Amino acid sequence: MECATDFYNCNKKAVVSACDDVPKFVQASRQVLERDDLTFEQRREIAATLSTRTGSFEVNPNSSVDTE
């Protein structure tokens, strides 16, 4: 937690508050990746952009989205 507070230059309460938004971010990301108007390649590029060192999004050709 100290590392995050130093990186974002904020207090612990702000870091905890930001963590509360993570499930909403993941759900919104899944909704985008499941859109049927995107090609597989577009969904794959979006998934790569949204993935981080601690969590990743993976798509497969039949429109299913997995989060790790």
C-alpha positions, 0 to 999 in steps of 0.5 A, spaced: 500 500 500 505 504 501 508 503 494 501 505 491 500 511 496 507 514 494 506 512 486 500 516 486 502 521 491 495 520 495 493 517 502 491 510 503 484 512 503 484 514 496 488 508 494 482 504 497 477 508 494 480 506 487 481 499 489 473 499 490 473 501 482 476 495 480 470 491 479 466 496 475 472 497 471 473 489 469 465 489 468 466 495 463 472 492 460 468 485 459 462 489 456 466 492 451 470 486 449 464 482 448 461 487 443 459 483 436 461 489 432 468 488 433 472 484 429 476 478 433 483 482 432 480 489 434 478 485 441 484 482 441 488 489 441 483 492 446 484 486 451 492 487 450 491 494 451 487 493 458 491 488 461 496 489 466 502 486 470 497 483 475 491 482 471 489 480 463 484 480 459 484 474 453 479 473 448 477 467 443 474 467 436 467 465 439 467 472 443 468 469 450 472 473 454 476 471 460 479 475 466 485 473 470 
